[in-house]
Amino acid sequence: MRKTYRRAFRRTGNDALKGMDLSVPEGSAFGLIGPNGAGKTTFIKSILGIVQPTAGTVRVLGGSPEDPRIRARIGYLPERLHLPGAWTATAFLSTVTRLKGLKSDAQGNTRLLERVGLADAAGRKIGGYSKGMRQRLGLAAALVGAPALLILDEPTDGIDPMGRLEVRRILLEEVQKGTTLFLNSHLLAETERVCNRVAILADGRVVREGRLEDLARGTARWMVRFAPGVDAAALAPAGFARGAAEGVFHVDAEDPARLNAALDKARAAGALLVELRRDGADLESVLLGTVAPSGTLGVAA
Ligand SMILES: Nc1ncnc2c1ncn2[C@@H]1O[C@H](COP(=O)(O)OP(=O)(O)OP(=O)(O)O)[C@@H](O)[C@H]1O
């Protein structure tokens, strides 16, 4: 699928998606990650039928994103939420229920507000809500009608750690119920905790996709901390690259023999080992190993 945003009076457009090919398995918790401007929001808008592809097709829940019956089965939390400040949460959810074409369900909506921790604030005007409360109300609105697919754009943005934990709990409950989750978050730790599949998008293309544990496999990077006073220049020939903190280094070693050989060299150079930790298994290393900081492609690990 491609998406070029046409610019008025110009011959060239802005290629946001340059051949995006992605399938999201039903029932998966799928995370989309990538640098700013990679095309994540454009892709989400195309699943929602808000943006039409310039070429190619999008199929969602076995149909077209423009089919109202399909849309009714999708819950969406947008990145920028517009909520009516003069309304109460209760009134807002009943309007969302009506707009989704569902029968009014005051009890169901009360349960949803309880679930997102807004039971006590249900009768208050949304205008007086904090950022985190607004975000949680947005999540409740996305959950109205028990959607089969939940699309969340930066769901924990502006939420404090306790609130984030709550949101994560709700998302995991949804996945357990069989809801397909599609998450766009720049908080990699969130994606890592919630998702079981991840796609890395860079410059309008999917550059890596797969199960989280498969993506993380094969990266054999170690964090090593030596006692203070270590000579970085003496460690460099053994493959140790200086880290951010005092005495911290990173070294690539595919197996225990190579790791120990590198450590032997470090010790021979006078370094005293105080800490050793596997370093390459988190999503951040996978992302940084795939996409260079400028957003251009790096060497995939
Ligand atoms: N309505 C639009 N008109 C023209 N260009 C657009 C439009 N929306 C997005 N773009 C461009 O398309 C590219 C992809 O943008 P998009 O917002 O999809 O990326 P993103 O991965 O969501 O970025 P971010 O992480 O910063 O939100 C960017 O170059 C952006 O400038």
The ligand as a Gaussian input file, in Angstrom:
#p B3LYP/6-31G(d) Opt

LIG

0 1
 N       -2.014000      15.647000       5.871000
 C       -0.769000      15.590000       5.432000
 N       -0.367000      16.293000       4.341000
 C        0.907000      16.220000       3.903000
 N        1.869000      15.455000       4.460000
 C        1.547000      14.740000       5.549000
 C        0.217000      14.761000       6.097000
 N        0.191000      13.922000       7.181000
 C        1.433000      13.425000       7.289000
 N        2.253000      13.888000       6.317000
 C        3.672000      13.532000       6.098000
 O        3.751000      12.134000       5.959000
 C        4.917000      11.618000       6.633000
 C        4.488000      10.576000       7.649000
 O        3.772000      11.231000       8.698000
 P        3.042000      10.454000       9.880000
 O        2.356000      11.472000      10.741000
 O        2.227000       9.352000       9.321000
 O        4.284000       9.834000      10.673000
 P        4.402000       9.246000      12.143000
 O        5.257000       8.029000      12.016000
 O        3.051000       9.078000      12.739000
 O        5.187000      10.381000      12.907000
 P        5.161000      10.821000      14.459000
 O        5.833000       9.709000      15.234000
 O        5.991000      12.062000      14.446000
 O        3.737000      11.061000      14.855000
 C        5.627000      12.819000       7.205000
 O        6.637000      13.195000       6.301000
 C        4.553000      13.873000       7.310000
 O        5.118000      15.153000       7.175000

